[in-house]
Structure formats: C-alpha cells, structure tokens
Amino acid sequence: KLFEAFSQTETGKNSQEGTGLGLPISRKFVQLMGGDITVKSKVGKGTTFRFQIQVNVANKTDVEIEQNPRNVIALKPHQPRCKILIVDDRPTNRLLLIKLLQPLGFELKEAENGKQAIEIWNEWQPNLIWMDMRMPVMDGYEATQIIKGTTKGNATAVIALTASVLEEQKAIILSAGCDDFVRKPFRESIIFETMKKHLGVEYIYQQETPAPTASELPSLTVEDLQVMPSEWLEKLYDATRALDDDSILELIEQIPVEQSLLAEKLTNLVDNFQLKTIRKLLESFDF
C-alpha cells in the first residue's frame, strides 16, 4: 500500500500537501536499475528507506555514446534462415510482426493461442517464438512452461509480449521459462534488437531520423480518443477514476495496431502518473 500511486497517510491527506507519488516514482527508478526499495518503521521513532542496486565503476573510455535507432532494411548475406512462430489471439497484432519480419526473409508461422503454439512448435521446431501472455484456450504462461519443460524446448527462444511493466510480473514471466520480454506497444527497433540478441542474426541498416522520445510525443486529445468504441472509453474512464494502472495497460493493449500513436500517448501518461489528464479528457464523452 505504501508504494501504490496516489496513496497517502491520513496525516498527508489532512495536510493537503503532496500527491502520493514520491515513493512510487522513487521505487520505479530503483526498479529500472534492477533493485528495489525496502522500508522499516517504528511508531514514534521514524522510518528508514533503503535500496540496493548492482553497478560497476566504469572508465570514461568505456562509456558508449547512445546511438540513434537505425532502420533495418535487410539481413546480412550468408546467414541461416530462421523460423519464427508468432503467437497472439489478435490477428492485427500478428499481422504487425509479419509485416516487420517477412520482408527480411524470416520463415514465419502463426498461432492464435497457446495450444496451437505447442502443436506448431512440436512439428516445426522454430528458432524463436513471440509469445503473447494473455490468450484464450491456453495462455502464454502455460504454453511456455510446457515448451521449456522439454529438452528440445531449450533450443527455442521464447520472448514474451506483455503490456505489464510491474517488476513482479516480469519475474513471473521469466519464471515461466521465457528467455526475455518486450513490452507492448513496442518499437520496431526493439523487436529487431531482441532477435539479434537471442538468434545472433546480423542486419544491414539504413540511417533514419530517431523516433520521438516521450517528451516529444504530441499531447493526447479528445479527437485521439474518439476512434475507440464507447464501451472501451467507459472502461478506461472507470479505471482512471479507480487509479488502476494495470487495468489501463490492459485496455491499451486492446488498441488496434493502426492506432499505435494513441497507445503510445496513453502509455506515456500512465508511466508518468498522469491519470488525471486521461480522466479529464474522457469526461467530454457521454457514457
């Protein structure tokens, strides 16, 4: 409760100062660096917060300058043709990955749930699986556990696709056997770099203009939200009123691929605890 966004003690509420975001934001920064914050408190004495992160002291010459994202235009020649299985219950999500990977010459197959994924994996033995974690019939967690529970399953890299950013959820995903995870909505460069990491593939790049950072994204507007159904907007409004960022992220995952900018804008607001901004815009609609 102490680290939940917008949570305050009675003293804090009565003083009408602060928003209940200090600790959640601090914890998020620490978790991004691979650590966590712990707290010990004694009534009448005070409270101690501690955090630990693992770091190495770097030499000035070792620090790499961050490179701008580059557009992948082809695979380097003379590489094995990799087999990729795309598992997602939403056809539009599968199509997005197909459009990214097919032009490069990857051999692709699709599945719409975990049960189908296991059947195709067993017969086809793909090199890598893009696995959505929330699906009907059989979800990605169970499918991954079954695949990774076999000897030959260790030869297949399973990459989770998830809308969750919670550290606890990441731990669950990895404990299910996934080799890595990519957060939705994802950038093209993340998909290619993750595949390079796990398959060792090499690309031919074309220099491109960097994608906009969060601060460069245009503001969310009422017009942006009008493309979504009224029922979805009402659920989003209820989730913002309840300060339920998990439910909001699940709703963002339902946004069609062609509205990816809307998904980016909403995710950026959630990441920066701007739920009030979303709620104010939604109040323009009649539910």
GIZIRA-V829986 format. One record per residue. N is the residue number from 1. RES is the residue in three letters. SS is DSSP state (a for helix, b for strand, c for the rest). BURIAL is I if it has 16 or more other C-alpha atoms within 10 Angstrom, else O. Layout:
n=N res=RES ss=SS burial=BURIAL
n=N res=RES ss=SS burial=BURIAL
This chain:
n=1 res=LYS ss=c burial=O
n=2 res=LEU ss=c burial=O
n=3 res=PHE ss=c burial=I
n=4 res=GLU ss=c burial=O
n=5 res=ALA ss=c burial=I
n=6 res=PHE ss=c burial=I
n=7 res=SER ss=c burial=I
n=8 res=GLN ss=c burial=I
n=9 res=THR ss=c burial=O
n=10 res=GLU ss=a burial=O
n=11 res=THR ss=a burial=O
n=12 res=GLY ss=a burial=O
n=13 res=LYS ss=a burial=O
n=14 res=ASN ss=a burial=O
n=15 res=SER ss=a burial=O
n=16 res=GLN ss=c burial=O
n=17 res=GLU ss=c burial=O
n=18 res=GLY ss=c burial=O
n=19 res=THR ss=c burial=O
n=20 res=GLY ss=c burial=I
n=21 res=LEU ss=c burial=I
n=22 res=GLY ss=a burial=O
n=23 res=LEU ss=a burial=I
n=24 res=PRO ss=a burial=I
n=25 res=ILE ss=a burial=I
n=26 res=SER ss=a burial=O
n=27 res=ARG ss=a burial=I
n=28 res=LYS ss=a burial=I
n=29 res=PHE ss=a burial=O
n=30 res=VAL ss=a burial=I
n=31 res=GLN ss=a burial=I
n=32 res=LEU ss=a burial=O
n=33 res=MET ss=c burial=O
n=34 res=GLY ss=c burial=O
n=35 res=GLY ss=c burial=I
n=36 res=ASP ss=b burial=I
n=37 res=ILE ss=b burial=I
n=38 res=THR ss=b burial=O
n=39 res=VAL ss=b burial=O
n=40 res=LYS ss=b burial=O
n=41 res=SER ss=b burial=O
n=42 res=LYS ss=b burial=O
n=43 res=VAL ss=c burial=O
n=44 res=GLY ss=c burial=O
n=45 res=LYS ss=c burial=O
n=46 res=GLY ss=b burial=O
n=47 res=THR ss=b burial=O
n=48 res=THR ss=b burial=O
n=49 res=PHE ss=b burial=O
n=50 res=ARG ss=b burial=O
n=51 res=PHE ss=b burial=O
n=52 res=GLN ss=b burial=O
n=53 res=ILE ss=c burial=O
n=54 res=GLN ss=c burial=O
n=55 res=VAL ss=c burial=O
n=56 res=ASN ss=c burial=O
n=57 res=VAL ss=c burial=O
n=58 res=ALA ss=c burial=O
n=59 res=ASN ss=c burial=O
n=60 res=LYS ss=a burial=O
n=61 res=THR ss=a burial=O
n=62 res=ASP ss=a burial=O
n=63 res=VAL ss=c burial=O
n=64 res=GLU ss=c burial=O
n=65 res=ILE ss=c burial=O
n=66 res=GLU ss=c burial=O
n=67 res=GLN ss=c burial=O
n=68 res=ASN ss=c burial=O
n=69 res=PRO ss=c burial=I
n=70 res=ARG ss=b burial=I
n=71 res=ASN ss=b burial=I
n=72 res=VAL ss=b burial=I
n=73 res=ILE ss=b burial=O
n=74 res=ALA ss=b burial=O
n=75 res=LEU ss=b burial=I
n=76 res=LYS ss=c burial=O
n=77 res=PRO ss=c burial=O
n=78 res=HIS ss=c burial=O
n=79 res=GLN ss=c burial=O
n=80 res=PRO ss=c burial=O
n=81 res=ARG ss=c burial=O
n=82 res=CYS ss=c burial=O
n=83 res=LYS ss=b burial=I
n=84 res=ILE ss=b burial=I
n=85 res=LEU ss=b burial=I
n=86 res=ILE ss=b burial=I
n=87 res=VAL ss=b burial=I
n=88 res=ASP ss=c burial=I
n=89 res=ASP ss=c burial=I
n=90 res=ARG ss=c burial=I
n=91 res=PRO ss=a burial=O
n=92 res=THR ss=a burial=O
n=93 res=ASN ss=a burial=I
n=94 res=ARG ss=a burial=I
n=95 res=LEU ss=a burial=O
n=96 res=LEU ss=a burial=O
n=97 res=LEU ss=a burial=O
n=98 res=ILE ss=a burial=I
n=99 res=LYS ss=a burial=O
n=100 res=LEU ss=a burial=O
n=101 res=LEU ss=a burial=I
n=102 res=GLN ss=a burial=O
n=103 res=PRO ss=a burial=O
n=104 res=LEU ss=a burial=O
n=105 res=GLY ss=c burial=O
n=106 res=PHE ss=c burial=I
n=107 res=GLU ss=b burial=O
n=108 res=LEU ss=b burial=I
n=109 res=LYS ss=b burial=I
n=110 res=GLU ss=b burial=I
n=111 res=ALA ss=b burial=I
n=112 res=GLU ss=c burial=I
n=113 res=ASN ss=c burial=I
n=114 res=GLY ss=a burial=I
n=115 res=LYS ss=a burial=I
n=116 res=GLN ss=a burial=I
n=117 res=ALA ss=a burial=I
n=118 res=ILE ss=a burial=I
n=119 res=GLU ss=a burial=O
n=120 res=ILE ss=a burial=I
n=121 res=TRP ss=a burial=I
n=122 res=ASN ss=a burial=O
n=123 res=GLU ss=a burial=O
n=124 res=TRP ss=a burial=O
n=125 res=GLN ss=c burial=I
n=126 res=PRO ss=c burial=I
n=127 res=ASN ss=c burial=I
n=128 res=LEU ss=b burial=I
n=129 res=ILE ss=b burial=I
n=130 res=TRP ss=b burial=I
n=131 res=MET ss=b burial=I
n=132 res=ASP ss=b burial=I
n=133 res=MET ss=c burial=I
n=134 res=ARG ss=c burial=I
n=135 res=MET ss=c burial=I
n=136 res=PRO ss=c burial=O
n=137 res=VAL ss=c burial=O
n=138 res=MET ss=c burial=I
n=139 res=ASP ss=c burial=I
n=140 res=GLY ss=a burial=I
n=141 res=TYR ss=a burial=I
n=142 res=GLU ss=a burial=I
n=143 res=ALA ss=a burial=I
n=144 res=THR ss=a burial=I
n=145 res=GLN ss=a burial=O
n=146 res=ILE ss=a burial=I
n=147 res=ILE ss=a burial=I
n=148 res=LYS ss=a burial=I
n=149 res=GLY ss=c burial=O
n=150 res=THR ss=c burial=O
n=151 res=THR ss=c burial=O
n=152 res=LYS ss=a burial=O
n=153 res=GLY ss=a burial=I
n=154 res=ASN ss=a burial=O
n=155 res=ALA ss=a burial=O
n=156 res=THR ss=c burial=I
n=157 res=ALA ss=b burial=I
n=158 res=VAL ss=b burial=I
n=159 res=ILE ss=b burial=I
n=160 res=ALA ss=b burial=I
n=161 res=LEU ss=b burial=I
n=162 res=THR ss=b burial=I
n=163 res=ALA ss=c burial=I
n=164 res=SER ss=c burial=I
n=165 res=VAL ss=c burial=I
n=166 res=LEU ss=c burial=O
n=167 res=GLU ss=a burial=O
n=168 res=GLU ss=a burial=O
n=169 res=GLN ss=a burial=O
n=170 res=LYS ss=a burial=I
n=171 res=ALA ss=a burial=O
n=172 res=ILE ss=a burial=O
n=173 res=ILE ss=a burial=I
n=174 res=LEU ss=a burial=I
n=175 res=SER ss=a burial=O
n=176 res=ALA ss=c burial=I
n=177 res=GLY ss=c burial=I
n=178 res=CYS ss=c burial=I
n=179 res=ASP ss=c burial=I
n=180 res=ASP ss=b burial=I
n=181 res=PHE ss=b burial=I
n=182 res=VAL ss=b burial=I
n=183 res=ARG ss=b burial=O
n=184 res=LYS ss=c burial=I
n=185 res=PRO ss=c burial=I
n=186 res=PHE ss=c burial=O
n=187 res=ARG ss=c burial=O
n=188 res=GLU ss=a burial=I
n=189 res=SER ss=a burial=O
n=190 res=ILE ss=a burial=O
n=191 res=ILE ss=a burial=I
n=192 res=PHE ss=a burial=I
n=193 res=GLU ss=a burial=I
n=194 res=THR ss=a burial=I
n=195 res=MET ss=a burial=I
n=196 res=LYS ss=a burial=O
n=197 res=LYS ss=a burial=O
n=198 res=HIS ss=a burial=I
n=199 res=LEU ss=a burial=O
n=200 res=GLY ss=c burial=O
n=201 res=VAL ss=c burial=I
n=202 res=GLU ss=c burial=I
n=203 res=TYR ss=b burial=I
n=204 res=ILE ss=b burial=O
n=205 res=TYR ss=b burial=O
n=206 res=GLN ss=b burial=O
n=207 res=GLN ss=b burial=O
n=208 res=GLU ss=c burial=O
n=209 res=THR ss=c burial=O
n=210 res=PRO ss=c burial=O
n=211 res=ALA ss=c burial=O
n=212 res=PRO ss=c burial=O
n=213 res=THR ss=c burial=O
n=214 res=ALA ss=a burial=O
n=215 res=SER ss=a burial=O
n=216 res=GLU ss=a burial=O
n=217 res=LEU ss=c burial=O
n=218 res=PRO ss=c burial=O
n=219 res=SER ss=c burial=O
n=220 res=LEU ss=c burial=I
n=221 res=THR ss=c burial=O
n=222 res=VAL ss=a burial=O
n=223 res=GLU ss=a burial=O
n=224 res=ASP ss=a burial=O
n=225 res=LEU ss=a burial=I
n=226 res=GLN ss=c burial=O
n=227 res=VAL ss=c burial=O
n=228 res=MET ss=c burial=O
n=229 res=PRO ss=c burial=O
n=230 res=SER ss=a burial=O
n=231 res=GLU ss=a burial=O
n=232 res=TRP ss=a burial=O
n=233 res=LEU ss=a burial=I
n=234 res=GLU ss=a burial=I
n=235 res=LYS ss=a burial=O
n=236 res=LEU ss=a burial=I
n=237 res=TYR ss=a burial=I
n=238 res=ASP ss=a burial=I
n=239 res=ALA ss=a burial=I
n=240 res=THR ss=a burial=I
n=241 res=ARG ss=a burial=O
n=242 res=ALA ss=c burial=O
n=243 res=LEU ss=c burial=I
n=244 res=ASP ss=c burial=I
n=245 res=ASP ss=a burial=I
n=246 res=ASP ss=a burial=O
n=247 res=SER ss=a burial=I
n=248 res=ILE ss=a burial=I
n=249 res=LEU ss=a burial=I
n=250 res=GLU ss=a burial=I
n=251 res=LEU ss=a burial=I
n=252 res=ILE ss=a burial=I
n=253 res=GLU ss=a burial=I
n=254 res=GLN ss=c burial=O
n=255 res=ILE ss=c burial=I
n=256 res=PRO ss=c burial=I
n=257 res=VAL ss=a burial=I
n=258 res=GLU ss=a burial=O
n=259 res=GLN ss=a burial=O
n=260 res=SER ss=a burial=I
n=261 res=LEU ss=a burial=I
n=262 res=LEU ss=a burial=I
n=263 res=ALA ss=a burial=I
n=264 res=GLU ss=a burial=I
n=265 res=LYS ss=a burial=I
n=266 res=LEU ss=a burial=I
n=267 res=THR ss=a burial=I
n=268 res=ASN ss=a burial=I
n=269 res=LEU ss=a burial=I
n=270 res=VAL ss=a burial=I
n=271 res=ASP ss=a burial=I
n=272 res=ASN ss=c burial=O
n=273 res=PHE ss=c burial=I
n=274 res=GLN ss=c burial=O
n=275 res=LEU ss=a burial=I
n=276 res=LYS ss=a burial=O
n=277 res=THR ss=a burial=O
n=278 res=ILE ss=a burial=I
n=279 res=ARG ss=a burial=I
n=280 res=LYS ss=a burial=O
n=281 res=LEU ss=a burial=O
n=282 res=LEU ss=a burial=I
n=283 res=GLU ss=c burial=O
n=284 res=SER ss=c burial=O
n=285 res=PHE ss=c burial=O
n=286 res=ASP ss=c burial=O
n=287 res=PHE ss=c burial=O
